[in-house]
Amino acid sequence: MGRKVTVIPPTISLQTHLPTTQKVKRKVAGYARVSTDFEEQLTSYEAQVDYYTKYIQEREDWEFVKVYTDEGISATSTVHRDGFNQMVADALDGKIDLIVTKSVSRFARNTVDSLTTVRKLKEKGVDSYEDLVALTDKLTSRFSELSDSIKAAEKRMVEIGALQTHINNYSKTRKTYEAYRKSGYSKKFFEDHRDELMLHKAAKQAFDQLDGQKVPSRQALHEEFNRLLVEKKQAYAEYRQVKKEMQEYLIAKQTVEHILGIERHKRVEEKKQQKEEQR
């Protein structure tokens, strides 16, 4: 007899992030564009606007936002596509859930990627540029914290390893050093036992750098090393995940800033400021 599989339906909508039992209309907009100024194309443009308006308004589960339009422009660039740019900006601000258009050929390839980015951000609950900035800042800060934590743990583990070596060397060479001292620090004794005495001296110098603290036991160092090792593994697992998310959201942030023209605006403002400073 085969195993019985029970399908549990989702309780949260991916589109609205609300319970599926709560009926919420999706905010829908249309986008119409023609590439030339020919009369037949303009007729097509008007027909598109009329069609999208009626098509959206006829759906009971949709809320009509508006039809965004651009005339006489190419799909290869979004620089002068004011209607399109406003539409994407409104989508990012949460004013639009769905866009209806004739075909994705109305959008440039990088535009399709941009809209995909916006959709994915909305699915993850990032509904505005401010939310995106806050999230990237949070991830970047956490990434730096974890990086510093891992580096600090690695540094301390190296120090523990060196201290354990010094403790072992001190213990092994202690009798040789006591005999050297009893010899009145004989030069001949020193030359005969140079390696051991140099190891002993290095160990004492390392202990002196503990700033008056008691030299820890081998057991204490062993336990601290193991604890740091566990903490480092845990931090590194989160580090990899945060790094991946940070890179994804930073790329998304760059895409959104391109859509909104934020970086271009910043550069214009910077040039204005530079010119004013040169006066």
Helices and strands as residue ranges (DSSP letters): E 26-33, H 39-57, E 62-70, H 82-92, E 98-101, G 104-106, H 109-123, H 129-182, H 187-192, H 194-208, H 218-260, H 262-278
